[in-house]
Amino acid sequence: MTMAEAKSARRLRVKLVRSTIGHSWKQEQVVRGLGLRRIGHVVELPDTPATRGMIHKVRHLVEVVDASR
């Protein structure tokens, strides 16, 4: 397995744990961009710098678990 394959195989499970109500419109759009629709919804995303940046923007609303474990 090459380094590129190992990196692409990494996945993150992201769960929405708090509502976007009362937060900025941009944060709501980031949550939607992650594919999260409702509280408790869990999605599995690739572990890329772009995904990590989106998660960082809404880190107070989501919970992250490494899915590759």
VOGU-3710 file (C-alpha; in Angstrom, 3 decimals, decimal comma):
1> mtmaeaksar> 0,000/0,000/0,000  1,438/3,363/-1,025  1,263/6,529/1,058  -1,378/7,992/-1,287  -3,596/4,933/-0,865  -3,133/5,004/2,903  -4,114/8,673/3,056  -7,148/8,237/0,814  -8,316/5,313/2,936  -8,617/7,484/6,052
11> rlrvklvrst> -12,176/8,404/6,921  -13,811/10,548/9,598  -17,225/10,034/11,126  -18,849/13,372/11,923  -21,959/13,709/14,083  -24,071/16,842/14,516  -24,590/17,263/18,264  -25,888/20,854/18,499  -28,397/22,845/16,479  -27,357/25,543/14,015
21> ighswkqeqv> -30,195/27,788/15,222  -28,734/30,993/16,614  -25,442/30,567/14,766  -24,323/32,409/11,660  -25,654/31,576/8,203  -22,122/30,647/7,102  -21,840/28,052/9,874  -25,205/26,616/8,891  -23,984/26,311/5,295  -20,790/24,552/6,440
31> vrglglrrig> -22,866/22,011/8,376  -24,977/21,420/5,256  -21,804/21,153/3,168  -20,614/18,365/5,448  -23,832/16,525/4,627  -25,358/16,849/8,108  -29,102/17,445/8,184  -30,363/16,990/11,743  -29,101/16,563/15,293  -27,726/13,067/15,759
41> hvvelpdtpa> -27,088/12,592/12,030  -23,751/10,871/11,319  -21,841/11,007/8,032  -18,566/9,421/6,978  -16,225/11,764/5,108  -12,716/11,497/3,639  -9,955/12,825/5,876  -8,741/15,722/3,715  -7,498/19,209/4,603  -10,704/20,693/3,151
51> trgmihkvrh> -12,905/18,466/5,304  -10,785/19,196/8,379  -11,120/22,943/7,707  -14,898/22,689/7,495  -15,021/20,688/10,716  -12,803/23,282/12,417  -15,273/26,053/11,485  -18,135/24,273/13,280  -16,204/22,321/15,925  -18,612/23,567/18,619
61> lvevvdasr> -21,552/21,925/16,802  -20,099/18,563/15,782  -18,351/15,536/17,244  -15,627/13,724/15,281  -14,553/10,086/15,469  -11,875/8,427/13,344  -13,833/5,879/11,312  -10,806/3,864/10,233  -10,464/2,337/13,701
//
